[in-house]
Amino acid sequence: VQLVESGGGLVQTGGSLRLSCAASGTIININTMGWYRQAPGKQRELVATTTSGGSTNYVDSVKGRFTISRDNAKNTVYLQMNSLKPEDTGVYYCNAEGRERFLRRFESWGPGTQVTVSS
């Protein structure tokens, strides 16, 4: 299963960006889709996840500013990021896990998309 992210870029403090991630392949179902980020010199951290049932989870630092959503019919997950801060800068990675052909479990990562928030 392949994931492709889009929507990153350069934005000023207080601005907004919307990330998208589309999954492709012989997908039976996707249980969890999520976004992670990695800032320079830091470990990758979870930003937000959403399950096929609609449950969501956010890291405390983005609660109230970011919203994760998904379109199950399109195997796509979105991350709406508002009120961006310089500390949100980093490479954002999409993650998905579920079942593919022959009911094999998969977990895939996208190549990442750069988000830069200038002060």
LINLINRA-V252754 format. One record per residue. N is the residue number from 0. RES is the residue in one small letter. SS is DSSP state (@ for helix, = for strand, . for the rest). PHI is phi in degrees with one decimal (* if undefined). Layout:
N,RES,SS,PHI / N,RES,SS,PHI
This chain:
0,v,.,* / 1,q,=,-108.5 / 2,l,=,-120.3 / 3,v,=,-131.1 / 4,e,=,-94.7 / 5,s,=,-154.1 / 6,g,.,106.9 / 7,g,.,-71.8 / 8,g,=,162.5 / 9,l,=,-106.9 / 10,v,=,-144.3 / 11,q,=,-82.1 / 12,t,.,-53.3 / 13,g,.,91.7 / 14,g,.,-81.1 / 15,s,.,-131.7 / 16,l,=,-143.9 / 17,r,=,-126.3 / 18,l,=,-95.5 / 19,s,=,-128.4 / 20,c,=,-144.7 / 21,a,=,-110.1 / 22,a,=,-100.4 / 23,s,=,-138.4 / 24,g,.,134.6 / 25,t,.,-87.3 / 26,i,=,-91.5 / 27,i,=,-88.1 / 28,n,=,-160.4 / 29,i,=,-116.7 / 30,n,=,-80.4 / 31,t,=,-123.3 / 32,m,=,-124.7 / 33,g,=,-159.1 / 34,w,=,-123.5 / 35,y,=,-126.3 / 36,r,=,-141.9 / 37,q,=,-136.5 / 38,a,.,-88.7 / 39,p,.,-55.5 / 40,g,.,78.1 / 41,k,.,-122.4 / 42,q,.,-77.8 / 43,r,.,-66.6 / 44,e,=,-128.9 / 45,l,=,-71.2 / 46,v,=,-104.6 / 47,a,=,-162.1 / 48,t,=,-135.6 / 49,t,=,-143.8 / 50,t,=,-98.9 / 51,s,.,-64.1 / 52,g,.,-84.4 / 53,g,.,101.1 / 54,s,.,-70.0 / 55,t,=,-128.9 / 56,n,=,-145.1 / 57,y,=,-131.9 / 58,v,.,-69.4 / 59,d,@,-56.3 / 60,s,@,-67.6 / 61,v,@,-113.7 / 62,k,.,-60.2 / 63,g,.,87.1 / 64,r,.,-115.9 / 65,f,=,-107.2 / 66,t,=,-133.6 / 67,i,=,-99.9 / 68,s,=,-147.7 / 69,r,=,-147.1 / 70,d,=,-115.2 / 71,n,@,-63.1 / 72,a,@,-66.1 / 73,k,@,-103.2 / 74,n,.,50.8 / 75,t,=,-127.4 / 76,v,=,-122.6 / 77,y,=,-123.4 / 78,l,=,-136.0 / 79,q,=,-88.5 / 80,m,=,-116.4 / 81,n,.,-116.4 / 82,s,.,49.1 / 83,l,.,-65.5 / 84,k,.,-121.9 / 85,p,@,-55.6 / 86,e,@,-71.0 / 87,d,@,-83.8 / 88,t,.,-62.2 / 89,g,=,161.8 / 90,v,=,-92.4 / 91,y,=,-101.0 / 92,y,=,-114.8 / 93,c,=,-91.4 / 94,n,=,-134.9 / 95,a,=,-145.6 / 96,e,=,-139.7 / 97,g,=,178.1 / 98,r,=,-125.7 / 99,e,=,-116.2 / 100,r,@,-50.2 / 101,f,@,65.2 / 102,l,@,61.4 / 103,r,.,-70.8 / 104,r,=,-74.8 / 105,f,=,-132.3 / 106,e,=,-141.1 / 107,s,=,-127.5 / 108,w,=,-123.9 / 109,g,.,-82.6 / 110,p,.,-73.7 / 111,g,.,100.8 / 112,t,=,-137.1 / 113,q,=,-80.8 / 114,v,=,-121.1 / 115,t,=,-125.4 / 116,v,=,-113.2 / 117,s,=,-90.8 / 118,s,.,-91.1
